[in-house]
Amino acid sequence: MRPAHVYASMSEQQHTELMNALHGPWRTATRAMMVVLSAAGWTATEIADLLHYDPKTVRAWIVRHQVEGLEGLPDRPRPGRPRTGSPRLGARIHALLCTPKAWTTTRIWKALGRPQISLSTMRRRIREQARWARPRLIAKSDPNRDSICAGIRDRIAALPEGSVVLAEDETHLDLLARVRSCWMPTGLRHRILTPGTKRRTVHGAVNLATGAWHHHVSVRNVSVVFCYFLQHLLDVYPHAPLIAVICDNGSTHHSKITQRWLAEHPRIQVIEGAKYSPQDNPVERVWAAMKRQIANTATATIIDRVQQAHAFFQHRSDAQNLTTAAPWTSPWLPEGYGKDLWPGA
């Protein structure tokens, strides 16, 4: 049966390549798209946000079409001297930047054999092929990740009806402020106090079907605290025939204390995911949202920092938790699990 909705899925690199094509060899088609969207009722600002153009540019092409029709959308002849640099310079820059390195304009210029162009011209040619951004750190991942995730999907699919599936993880709350880039008035740089290095551990779990959130703050991350949190989950779902808790390979998740506790409470199962694969866990995205919320703030005591975390979770709905956690992107779940409750992915 054909699905009711189909959504495109693109990586950040694929999205960048598509936008570069819309601004480059396919720019005439992009201008025609601007006219079509404008005729459909889109504003110039909305079209500009979608296609990564300036609203003035969108209005200019709409007016050009009104005056000249379809023939006015292609580029007009551009008189003037030929641009400096070989025709293949752009392709050479792109091939060079595909290898990770701390590339700067000067380093690229030297790696290309010091072409006879100025650094400002080189910078313009680089901007046609690349953008200034930070690399993304990724975990090395488990070589058996695919088979482990397939096993998790099979175990979840075999759960009895009415069972609950939760993703669980731990993070730390530090009294020392986390600093993030942000907008500041020109000439002013905010200063954040460094009150100390005290730390608290937060255990958190999200229901992968409903988005219900559960968390507990403790002084230390030890097996006894993990078992206490599992007991809390049992109390929250007293009528569930089985509670599956999917987590990472932390030592507290398979310690002897935890194994003895699980043997005494067969209604709950702890399922460990692949090693070095934090991207599989939806709770990681919830932690990232929380840390963005409390970033660049200095509290007087660790209790105040804990209160910030409690306030963050108290003001979030289950739907917001689902949108942030995005469990449909995790390889842990069988196809179709929770789709009747998830928002449009």
C-alpha positions as CSV (number, residue, x, y, z in Angstrom):
1,M,0.0,0.0,0.0
2,R,1.3,3.4,-1.0
3,P,2.2,5.6,2.1
4,A,0.0,8.6,2.7
5,H,3.0,11.0,3.0
6,V,6.5,10.7,1.6
7,Y,9.2,13.0,3.0
8,A,12.6,13.6,1.5
9,S,15.6,12.7,3.6
10,M,18.9,14.6,3.0
11,S,22.2,14.9,4.9
12,E,23.7,18.3,5.5
13,Q,26.2,17.7,2.7
14,Q,23.4,16.7,0.2
15,H,21.4,19.8,1.2
16,T,24.5,22.0,0.6
17,E,25.1,20.4,-2.8
18,L,21.5,20.9,-3.9
19,M,21.5,24.6,-2.8
20,N,24.8,25.1,-4.7
21,A,23.2,23.6,-7.8
22,L,20.1,25.9,-7.4
23,H,22.4,28.9,-7.2
24,G,24.8,27.7,-9.9
25,P,24.0,25.6,-13.0
26,W,20.3,25.4,-12.2
27,R,19.8,29.1,-11.4
28,T,17.5,29.7,-14.3
29,A,15.1,27.0,-13.1
30,T,15.4,28.5,-9.6
31,R,14.2,31.8,-10.9
32,A,11.2,30.1,-12.6
33,M,10.5,28.4,-9.3
34,M,10.4,31.9,-7.6
35,V,7.7,33.0,-10.1
36,V,5.7,29.8,-9.6
37,L,5.8,30.1,-5.8
38,S,4.9,33.8,-6.0
39,A,1.9,33.0,-8.2
40,A,0.9,30.4,-5.6
41,G,0.7,33.1,-2.9
42,W,4.1,32.9,-1.3
43,T,5.7,36.1,-0.2
44,A,9.1,37.2,-1.3
45,T,10.5,36.7,2.2
46,E,9.2,33.1,2.4
47,I,10.6,32.3,-1.1
48,A,14.0,33.8,-0.1
49,D,14.1,31.7,3.1
50,L,13.3,28.5,1.2
51,L,15.9,29.1,-1.6
52,H,18.5,31.0,0.4
53,Y,18.3,34.2,-1.5
54,D,17.8,37.8,-0.5
55,P,14.1,39.0,-0.8
56,K,15.3,41.9,-3.0
57,T,16.7,39.3,-5.5
58,V,13.4,37.4,-5.5
59,R,11.4,40.6,-6.1
60,A,13.7,41.5,-8.9
61,W,13.3,38.3,-10.8
62,I,9.5,38.4,-10.4
63,V,9.4,41.8,-11.9
64,R,11.8,40.7,-14.7
65,H,9.3,37.9,-15.5
66,Q,6.4,40.3,-15.5
67,V,8.2,42.6,-17.9
68,E,10.0,40.2,-20.2
69,G,8.3,36.8,-19.6
70,L,10.1,33.5,-19.7
71,E,12.9,34.9,-21.9
72,G,14.0,37.3,-19.2
73,L,14.9,34.6,-16.7
74,P,18.3,33.3,-18.2
75,D,21.5,35.3,-17.6
76,R,22.1,38.2,-20.0
77,P,25.4,38.6,-21.8
78,R,28.0,40.0,-19.4
79,P,30.7,42.1,-21.1
80,G,34.0,42.6,-19.5
81,R,37.3,40.9,-19.1
82,P,37.4,37.1,-18.4
83,R,37.6,36.2,-14.8
84,T,41.0,35.4,-13.4
85,G,42.0,31.8,-12.7
86,S,41.7,28.8,-14.9
87,P,38.2,27.4,-15.7
88,R,39.0,24.3,-13.6
89,L,40.0,26.3,-10.5
90,G,36.6,25.8,-8.9
91,A,36.7,22.0,-9.4
92,R,40.3,21.9,-8.0
93,I,39.2,23.8,-4.9
94,H,36.3,21.5,-4.4
95,A,38.5,18.4,-4.7
96,L,41.1,19.9,-2.3
97,L,38.5,20.7,0.4
98,C,37.0,17.2,0.3
99,T,40.0,16.2,2.5
100,P,39.6,17.4,6.1
101,K,42.2,19.9,7.2
102,A,42.4,23.3,8.8
103,W,42.0,25.0,5.4
104,T,42.4,28.8,5.2
105,T,42.5,31.0,2.1
106,T,46.3,31.1,2.2
107,R,46.7,27.4,2.6
108,I,44.4,26.6,-0.3
109,W,46.3,29.1,-2.5
110,K,49.6,27.5,-1.6
111,A,48.2,23.9,-2.1
112,L,46.9,24.9,-5.6
113,G,50.4,25.9,-6.6
114,R,50.2,29.6,-5.9
115,P,48.0,30.6,-9.0
116,Q,48.5,34.1,-10.4
117,I,45.5,35.6,-8.6
118,S,45.2,37.8,-5.5
119,L,44.0,36.3,-2.2
120,S,40.8,38.3,-2.3
121,T,40.0,36.8,-5.7
122,M,40.9,33.4,-4.3
123,R,38.6,34.0,-1.4
124,R,35.7,34.8,-3.8
125,R,36.4,31.6,-5.8
126,I,36.5,29.6,-2.6
127,R,33.1,31.0,-1.5
128,E,31.6,29.6,-4.7
129,Q,32.6,26.1,-3.6
130,A,32.6,26.1,0.2
131,R,31.3,27.7,3.4
132,W,33.0,28.6,6.6
133,A,31.9,26.1,9.3
134,R,33.2,23.9,12.1
135,P,33.7,20.2,11.4
136,R,31.4,17.7,13.1
137,L,32.9,15.3,15.6
138,I,31.5,11.7,15.2
139,A,32.0,8.6,17.2
140,K,34.0,5.7,15.7
141,S,31.0,3.4,16.0
142,D,30.8,-0.3,16.7
143,P,31.8,-2.6,13.8
144,N,28.8,-4.8,14.7
145,R,26.4,-1.8,14.9
146,D,24.0,-3.0,12.1
147,S,23.6,-6.5,13.5
148,I,23.1,-5.1,17.1
149,C,20.5,-2.6,15.9
150,A,18.7,-5.4,14.0
151,G,18.6,-7.5,17.2
152,I,17.1,-4.6,19.1
153,R,14.4,-4.2,16.5
154,D,13.6,-7.9,16.7
155,R,13.3,-7.8,20.5
156,I,11.0,-4.8,20.4
157,A,8.8,-6.3,17.7
158,A,8.5,-9.4,19.9
159,L,7.3,-7.5,23.0
160,P,3.8,-8.4,24.2
161,E,1.0,-5.9,23.5
162,G,0.9,-3.0,25.9
163,S,4.6,-3.0,26.6
164,V,6.5,0.3,26.9
165,V,9.8,1.1,25.1
166,L,12.0,3.8,26.6
167,A,15.3,5.3,25.6
168,E,17.6,6.1,28.5
169,D,20.8,8.0,29.0
170,E,22.8,10.0,31.5
171,T,24.4,13.4,31.4
172,H,26.1,15.8,33.8
173,L,25.1,19.2,35.1
174,D,28.1,21.3,35.9
175,L,28.2,24.4,38.1
176,L,30.8,25.8,35.6
177,A,28.8,27.4,32.9
178,R,28.7,26.0,29.4
179,V,29.5,28.7,26.8
180,R,27.9,28.9,23.4
181,S,28.2,31.4,20.6
182,C,25.5,34.0,20.6
183,W,24.6,37.5,19.4
184,M,26.1,40.4,21.5
185,P,26.0,44.2,21.1
186,T,28.9,45.5,19.0
187,G,31.8,46.4,21.2
188,L,30.6,44.3,24.2
189,R,31.6,40.8,25.1
190,H,29.6,39.1,27.8
191,R,31.5,37.8,30.8
192,I,30.2,34.6,32.5
193,L,31.4,33.9,36.1
194,T,33.1,30.6,36.8
195,P,31.7,29.8,40.3
196,G,33.2,26.3,40.7
197,T,33.4,22.7,39.4
198,K,30.6,20.9,41.3
199,R,28.6,18.3,39.2
200,R,25.4,16.4,39.3
201,T,24.3,13.4,37.2
202,V,20.9,13.4,35.5
203,H,19.3,10.1,34.4
204,G,16.7,10.6,31.8
205,A,14.3,8.4,29.7
206,V,11.8,9.2,27.0
207,N,8.9,7.1,25.9
208,L,9.5,6.4,22.3
209,A,5.8,6.2,21.4
210,T,4.2,9.0,23.5
211,G,7.1,11.4,24.3
212,A,6.6,11.2,28.0
213,W,9.7,12.2,29.8
214,H,11.2,10.9,33.1
215,H,14.3,12.1,34.9
216,H,16.2,11.9,38.2
217,V,19.1,14.0,39.5
218,S,21.7,12.4,41.7
219,V,25.1,13.3,43.2
220,R,26.9,10.3,41.6
221,N,26.4,8.0,38.6
222,V,26.5,4.6,40.3
223,S,24.7,1.3,39.9
224,V,22.4,1.9,42.9
225,V,21.2,5.2,41.5
226,F,20.5,3.5,38.1
227,C,18.5,0.8,39.8
228,Y,16.6,3.4,41.7
229,F,15.7,5.1,38.4
230,L,14.6,1.8,36.9
231,Q,12.3,1.3,39.9
232,H,10.9,4.7,39.3
233,L,10.1,3.6,35.7
234,L,8.4,0.5,37.0
235,D,6.2,2.7,39.3
236,V,5.3,5.0,36.5
237,Y,4.0,2.1,34.3
238,P,2.4,-0.3,36.8
239,H,0.1,-1.9,34.2
240,A,2.7,-2.5,31.4
241,P,3.4,-6.2,31.0
242,L,7.0,-5.4,30.1
243,I,9.2,-2.3,30.0
244,A,12.1,-2.2,27.6
245,V,14.8,0.3,28.4
246,I,17.3,0.9,25.6
247,C,20.6,2.5,26.7
248,D,24.3,2.7,25.9
249,N,27.1,0.5,27.3
250,G,27.8,2.4,30.5
251,S,29.3,0.2,33.2
252,T,26.3,0.8,35.6
253,H,24.0,-0.8,33.0
254,H,25.6,-4.2,33.2
255,S,27.3,-4.2,36.6
256,K,26.7,-7.0,39.1
257,I,24.5,-4.8,41.3
258,T,22.3,-4.0,38.2
259,Q,22.2,-7.6,37.1
260,R,21.0,-8.8,40.5
261,W,18.3,-6.1,40.6
262,L,17.1,-7.0,37.1
263,A,16.9,-10.7,38.1
264,E,14.5,-9.7,40.9
265,H,12.4,-7.5,38.6
266,P,11.6,-9.4,35.4
267,R,9.0,-6.9,34.3
268,I,11.8,-4.6,33.1
269,Q,14.5,-5.3,30.5
270,V,17.7,-3.3,29.9
271,I,18.8,-3.5,26.2
272,E,22.2,-2.1,25.4
273,G,22.8,-0.6,22.0
274,A,26.0,-0.6,19.9
275,K,29.2,0.8,21.4
276,Y,30.4,4.3,20.4
277,S,27.1,5.1,18.8
278,P,25.5,8.0,20.7
279,Q,23.8,9.2,17.6
280,D,21.4,6.2,17.9
281,N,20.0,7.4,21.2
282,P,17.1,9.9,21.0
283,V,17.8,11.1,24.6
284,E,21.1,12.7,23.4
285,R,19.1,15.2,21.4
286,V,17.1,16.1,24.5
287,W,20.3,16.7,26.4
288,A,21.5,19.0,23.7
289,A,18.3,21.0,23.8
290,M,18.6,21.3,27.6
291,K,22.2,22.4,27.5
292,R,21.5,25.1,24.9
293,Q,18.8,26.4,27.2
294,I,21.0,26.8,30.2
295,A,24.2,27.8,28.3
296,N,25.8,31.2,29.1
297,T,24.2,31.3,32.5
298,A,26.0,31.4,35.8
299,T,24.3,30.1,39.0
300,A,25.4,30.7,42.5
301,T,25.0,27.1,43.7
302,I,24.7,23.6,42.1
303,I,21.1,23.5,43.5
304,D,20.3,26.5,41.2
305,R,21.7,24.6,38.3
306,V,19.6,21.6,39.1
307,Q,16.5,23.8,39.3
308,Q,17.3,25.1,35.8
309,A,17.1,21.6,34.5
310,H,13.9,20.8,36.4
311,A,12.3,24.0,35.0
312,F,13.3,23.1,31.4
313,F,11.6,19.7,31.6
314,Q,8.5,21.0,33.4
315,H,7.7,23.5,30.7
316,R,7.9,20.9,27.8
317,S,5.0,18.9,26.5
318,D,5.2,15.3,25.3
319,A,4.8,16.5,21.7
320,Q,7.8,18.8,22.1
321,N,9.8,15.9,23.5
322,L,8.9,13.8,20.5
323,T,9.9,16.5,18.1
324,T,13.2,17.0,19.8
325,A,14.1,13.4,20.4
326,A,12.9,12.4,16.8
327,P,12.8,8.6,17.7
328,W,11.8,7.8,14.1
329,T,15.4,8.5,13.1
330,S,16.8,5.9,15.5
331,P,17.8,2.5,14.1
332,W,16.5,0.9,17.3
333,L,12.8,0.8,16.3
334,P,11.0,-1.5,13.9
335,E,9.3,0.1,11.0
336,G,5.9,1.6,11.9
337,Y,6.5,1.6,15.7
338,G,4.6,4.6,17.3
339,K,3.7,6.1,13.9
340,D,0.1,6.8,15.0
341,L,1.4,9.1,17.8
342,W,4.5,10.7,16.2
343,P,4.2,14.1,14.6
344,G,5.0,14.5,10.9
345,A,8.7,13.6,10.6
